[in-house]
Amino acid sequence: MTKILNYSLGGLLLLLALTFSGPPTIEGANILGVFTSHSPSHFIVHMSIMQTLAEQGHNITVVSSVPPKVTHKSIKHIVIPLSAEDEKSLNDGMSALAKQKPSFITTMKTMLSSLSLLLTKQVDVLEHPKFKELYLNKDNKFDLVFNGFFFNLYQVGLGARFNAPLIVSWSGPPAAMVNGIVGNPELPASVPNMNVAVQPGQIMDFKLRFTNYISGLSFGALTWYLESQFNGYYKRIFGDDPTLPSYEEAKKNVSLVFCNSHGISEGPIRPNVPGVVEIGGIQVKDKPDPLPTDIKEFLDKSKHGAILFSLGSNLKGDHISADVIGEIFKALSKLKQQVVWKWDDLKNLPGTSPNILYKKWLPQDDILAHPKIKLFITHAGKGGVSEAQYHGVPMLALPVFADQPGNADKLVDSGYGLKLDLLTIEEETLTAGIKEILNNPSYAAKLERFSKLYRDRPMTARESVIYWTEYVLRHHGAPHIQSPLVHMGFIASNNLDIYALLVVVLVIVILINKVVWTYLWRKCCGKSKKVTQKKVKKQ
């Protein structure tokens, strides 16, 4: 009996210890997510964060410019879409990109040409009556605000507008603009940007460092130009409220940045300040959802494996030339593998074939998790690449713009697949690329090793989102984890004042040395000359 009581008491103490160990949980916080980017792929990443927090028991309100593909019963959606005219302008821009050879220069040119639309339409969302109602209605109280980053730094004012801490969500790895708001250092000699492909652990040679430096300067110039635009938009949206801080002060009040990356497995290896939290693969489910019946049956019956073909949510079929589409269809229709092809216009198909299933929308992550999928033909967007890497599926990349060429180069260099030019693709080259990947087991083997690294973390992406979001809530914005660089100006943070002082000291030392040596020279040479002159006179 005594032993039973001892065991019971011991068990109770253990239970109490487990109960009170670890951080206290935050339940039922009111969280606002503002995601004004018009890219559905970015929105999937942001909404995966929101869904994770909703499943944790928090009350979520989301404002977006595109309808959600990911949702939850605890998420209230407010969609403020583009007009039909603006939608057409964006589609025309995508179509132009698809018809140009992908490169850093063409991406920058196209980005600058459509930058006004990208900026102003995001501003329109914050000026919409539906959004204004959220803060004009005094009954609304938010404990935390999420902002989806995409050329919209002026939205840092949302934290002050709703009198709540602000977390930024970014759909890629740490980048210059988001690094700046949390004081994450830029390291051009060792950390390649999105346009430079370097395998994990590999150092950059002179050519790569030079390319990286020039690319960094280009983005720096773009950032410098945008800062004046951001300041103007900030004043336009928040400037009529004297209780709100200036744009420069508002930028110092960002608690965290969630980045859709995992440097240990993906690279590059770099130091991150505590305000940068990597949640690469947040959109990947721990357990895939059941597939729609038609897709499941189509994949299950594939005796020779299956291929997923998707060029993302931004690129549509009519953005690509009919000749290219024809070449792709001819190659895919002759394969013995089943092909699931994402195609947005089901009334106008590239062609019909018993081995091809066309779908307007695909549960991409769930399909990539299917054991019959042997290849992913992709535009090399960050989200799709991460999902394929997680599930160990080799890739054939057809990049178009932005980070896609860089992502494609990285997966090729790492041995995870191949890259082809979408503009000049032909049936023979596409067929050859597909067969090379399917018949060469090295691609799948390297991805299997990568997948183990990608999954091996102290916390999953979802656990990291929950912990750090609730950490910010528990510590009222967690200002103690901010990098001092956030509060330092350009001169101080780059040590320009120290370099200036050293130059002044060096100049003074040089001048003093010059005076001293001139004096000594005159003394020595002057005496010598006098002695010589006396000797000459005596003679």
N, C-alpha and C positions, 0 to 999 in steps of 0.2 A: 504493500500500500504506500509505504514511504517512497519507494522507487517511482511508483506511478505519479505521486504528487511532485517529486523532483523533476521527472520528465515533463510533466505538465507545466510546471513553473518555468523550466528551461525553455520549453517551446514558446510560452507566452513572452518571455524576455526576448527571445530571438525574433518573434513577430513584431514586438514593439521596436526593437533595434532596426529591423528592416523598414518598418513604417516611417520612422523618424530620420532614417539615414537618407542622404541625397537631398537635392533641392526641393522646396515646396512646389506643388503644382499650381498653375494659374488656370482657373476654370471660368468659362463663359465670358471672356473678354470680347469687347466690341471692336472689331477690326475692319478698317476700310482699305480696299485695294483700288488704286487708280491706275489703269493701264490703257493709255491713249494711243499706243502704237497700232498701226493698221496691219501688222504682220500676224497672221494666225499662228505661225510657228512660235513667235515670241510669246503670244498669249497662252499657248499650251503650257509653257514653262511656268509662267506666272500663276495660271490657274491650278497647276499641280501643287504649288505652294499653298494656295488658298484652300484647296480640297483637303490637304494634309491637316491644316489648322482647323477646318470645319469638323473633320473626323475626330479631332482631339477635344471637341466640345465648345469651340469658340464660335461666336456669331459673326458672320462675314457678310459685308456689303461690297459688291464689286461694280465699279464703273468702267466701261470699256467701249471701244469703237467697233468691235467685232463681236458677234454672238459666240457664246462659249461652247466648246466641244466637251470640256470637262466640267462637271457640276456636282452639287451636293444639296441635300434638303435644307441644310443650314446656311446656304449661300443665297443672298438676295442679289439679283442682277439688274443693273441699269445700263441698257445698251443705247449709245448715242452714235448711230452709224453715219458713214459718209453719204453725201448726196450722190445720185446716179452720175452726175457730171464729174464729180471728184473721183468717184470709183473708176470711171472711164480714163481719167487722166493718169491714175496710178497704174492701171492695166496697160495703157499705152507706154508708160515708162518701163514696165517689166518686159513688154514685147520688144522694145528697142534694145534692152540689155541682152535678151536672148538671141539677138541677131548680130551681136558684136563678140569678138574674141575676148574671153574673160581675161582681165589683167587688172593690176592695181590702178593704172592710168584710166582705163575705160570706166572702172567702178567709180573713181573719184569724179570723173567728168559727168557721168550720169547722176551721181549723188548730188553734185552741186546744181545740176539743172533742175532736179526735182526737190531740192532742199526746201524751197519756199513752201511747197505744198505739204511736205512732211512736217514742217514746223507749224505753219498756220492752222492746219486741220487739227493738230493736237491742242492748240490754244483754244480753238472753237469748242472742244469738248468741255474745257474748264469754264467757258463762258455760257454754256448751255443752261437754261432754266432748271433742267432736271438735276444737274450737278450743284448749282447754286442752292437749291432747296436743301441739300444735305447740311450746309452750315448756316443757312438763314433760319432754318427750323431749330429753335433752341432745345427742342426735345431730343434732338440727335446728339449723342455723346459717344465719341470714339476714343478708345484707349491706345490705339496704335494705327499708324497709316503706312501702307505699302505703296511704293511708286515704282512702276515698271519703266526702266530707263531705255530711251532710244532718242537721242538728240533732243532732250527735254530737261536739261539741268535746272531751268527756271522753276520746275515743279518742286524743288526742294522747299519752296514756301508752303507746301501743303501741310507740313508738320506744324508750323506756326498757325496756319489758318484754322486747323482743327485742335490746336493746343494739345498735341500728342507727339510722342516720339515717332521718328520716320525711319523706315527701313527701305532700302533700294533693292529691287530685283533686277538682275541683268542676265540675259540669256546666253552669255558667253564667258570666257575666262577673264581674269582681271585685265582691264584695258585703261588707256590713258585717262579718259574723262572720269570714269568711276574711281580710278586710283586717286585722282586729285581730291575728291570729296571726303576720303577717309585717310589721306596722308600715306597711301601705299607707294613706296618709292619706285620710280622709273629707272630701270637698269638696262640701257640699250646695248651694253657690251655682253651681257649674259642672258638676257630675257628677250627672245624673239617676239615680235608682234604677230598679228594674225596672218600677215602676208608672207612670212618667212617660215619655211618648213625646216625644222631641226628635230632629229630624233631625240627621245629622252636620254639625257646623259651625254649627248654629243656637244662639243664646244663649237662655237661659230668661228669659221676661218675669216680672213680679212674681207673676202668678197661678201660673205653673209653679214658680217658686222657693218660693213659699209652700206649694204642694202637696207639693213635694219635701221641704221642711223638716218638715212635719207627718208625712209618711210616714216620714221618717228617724227622727223622734222615736218613732213607733209601733214601728218595728223596734228602736230603741234600748231602749225599755221591755221589749219581748219578750226581747231579749238579756239585759237586766239580770235579768229573772225566770228565764231559763233558766240563767244562770250558777250560781245556787244549786243548781239541779237537776243541772247538769253536775258540780259539785263533789261532790255527794252520790253520783252514779253513779261518779265517779272513785275515791272512797274505797271504794265497794262492790266495785269490780272490782280495783283496784290497791292499796288501802289496807293490806292485810295484809302487804305486802312492804316492810320498812324500808329496803331498798336503792334503792327507786324515789323520784323526786322528788315534791314536792307538785304539785297540779293547776296552780297558778300558775307554778311553775318548768317543768313539762312543756310548757306552752304556748309557752315561749321556745325550744323545741328543734325547731321545724319548719324544715326546710331550704328548701323551695319550696312554692308552690301552683301547680298547673297549672289554668288557667281555660279553659273551652270558649268562647272569644270571640276576636274580632279587631277591636280598637278602631279601627284605621285605616280600615277599610271599614264596619264596623257602627256605630261610635260607641258610647258617647261618647268623645271625645278626652280623655284624662286622663293624669296622670303615674303611673307604676307603679314601685315599688321593684324592684330586681333579683330579689327573691324571688317576684315574680309573673310567671309565664311564660304567655303566651296561646297556646293551641293550638286555636283555633276550627276546627271541621270535622275534628277528629281521626278521627271515625267515617267520613268520606268516603274512599272508596278512590281511590288514584291511577288505577287501572284497574278498571272495574266487573267483577264476576264474571258469568259466564254466567247468564242467567235460567233458572228452571225451565221445562221444555218447554211446559207449558200456558200459562204467562204470556207467554212469548216468542211463541208462535204467535198468541195472542189479540191482542197488541199489534202484531205484524207485519202482520196483516190489516186493521188499522184504516185505512181510506181517508181519514177526516176527522180523524185524530189521536185521542189518548186522554187520559183523566182518571184520576188516582189519588185515591182517597177514603179517608182514614184519620184517625181521631180518637185515635190513639196507643195505647199499650199499657195504660194505666191505665183508660181508659174503655171499657166494654163495651156491647153493644147493649141489654141490659135495663136499663142505667142511664138510657136516654133514653126518653121517653114514646112509646107506640105511635103516637100521632097524628103526632108529629114525624117518626118513622121512615117513616110512610106518605107524608107530604108529600115527604120526600127521595126516596123510591123513585119516586114519580110523576114528579118532575122529571127524575131521572137516566134513567129507562127510556124517556123520550121523546126523548132526545138522539140525534143521529146519530153522536156520538163513542162509542168503546168506553170502558167504565168498569171499573177494577179497584177493588173495594170490600173493605176489611178488615172482616171480620165474624167474630166469635168462635164463634157457634153455627150451624154449618152445617146442623144438622137443622131449625132454625127460621129460615128466610130471610125477609127483608122482602117478597119477591116474586121472580118469575123473569122475566128478559128476555134476549133474545139478545145485547144489547149490554153486559150486566153479568156480570163474573166475580167471585164471592165467594171470598175466601181468609182462612183463620184467621190465618195469619202471612205477612208480606210482606218480601222483601228490599228495603226502601224505597229505600235509596240507589241500588241497582242499577236499580230501576224508574225513578226520577227521571232517571237517566242515559240512558234510552232516548230516541232522537230523536223518537218519536211522542207522547211525553207533552207536552201543551200546558197543563195546569192541574193544580194540587195543591189539593184541598179538605182542609183540615187544622185541627186544634185549636190550632195556633200554638205547639206546644211548641218549645223552643229547638233541639233536635236536628233536627227535621223542617224548621224554617224555615231552618237553616243549610244543610241538604242541598239544599233547593230553590233557595236563593240561589246556592250553588256551581254548580249545573247550569243556572241561569237560567230556572227554571220559575215563572211567576206563581202567586199563591196566592189562594184564597178562604178566609178564616179564620172558624172557628166556635169561639171561645175558651170555656173553661169555668172555670178557676181558676188560682191561683198566678201565674206570670209570663205566662201565656197572653194575658190581656187587654192587658197592656203590649206584648207582642210583636206582637199583632195591630194595635194602634194604630200602632206603629212602621212596620210594613210598609205600612199604608195611607198614612201620612204621606209615606213614601218613594216611593210610586207603584208598589209591587211587587204590589199586589192590592187586594182589598176585604174588608170584615168584615161578617158578619151575626150576628144573635142566634139562637142555637140553640134557645132556648126558644120563640120565636114564629115560627120559620121556616115559610114556606108555599111551595107549589110555584111560584107565580108569582114571588115574590121570589128564590128560589134560581135559577130558570131565567134570570131577568133578570140576576142577578149573574154567572152562568156565561157567558152570551152577551156581556155587556159586556167581560169579560176576554178571551174568545176572539177577539172581533171588533175589539178595540182594541189595536193593536200597541205602544202606548206602554208598557204594563206589561212586556212581554218585552224591549223596547229598554232600559228602565231597569235591568232585572235583568241584561241582558248586560253593561252598563257596570259594574254592581256586581260581577259574577262576575270580571271582569278584575282589579278591585281586590282582591277576596277571595283570588285565587290568586297575586297579585304580592307575594311575600315573600322575604326573604333566605334563609329556610329553610322548608320545608314543615312542617306540623303534626307529621308523623311524625319528620322530621329534628330538630325542636326537642325533642321528647320524648326521643329518643335522646341528643342532645348534652347536655341539661341533667340528665338522669338520670345519665349517666355522669360528668358534671362533679361532681355530688354524691358519687358513688362515689369518684372520683379524689381529691377533697379532703376526704374523711372527714366529710361533712355540710355542707361549705362554710360554716362559721359567719361567714367574713369578708364574705359578701354580705348579712348580716342588717342590717335597718334599726335604728338606735339606738332607735327608738320601741318596739321589742319589749321592751326592758329598762327603759323609763321608765313610771312610774306614771301614773294618770289626771291628777293635778294637774300634774306636770311636762310631760307630753305635750301638755296643753292650755294651758300657760303660766299656769295659775291663780295660781301663787305670784308670778309677775311682775306680773300684774294686781293682786293683793292688795297687793304692795309699792307699785305706782304709786298705788293708792287711798290707802294710808297716807301716802305722801309728799305727795299732793295735799291730804289733810286737814291735815297738819302745816303745809304752805305756807299754806293758807287760814287756819288758826288764828294763825300768825305774822303774816300780813298783817292779820288782824283786830286783834291786839294792837297792832301798829305804828300802824295807822291810828286806832285808838281813842286811843292815846297822843298822836299828832300832833293829832288833833281836839281833845282836851282842852287841849293846850298852846296851840293857836291860838285856839280858841274861849274858853278860860279867860282868856287875856290880854285878849281883846277885851271880854269881859264885865266884867273888872276896870276897864278904861279907861272904859267906859261908865258904870259905877257911880260912879267918881271924878268924872266930869263932872257927873253928876246931883247929887252931894253939893255940889259947888262952886256950882252954880246955886241 
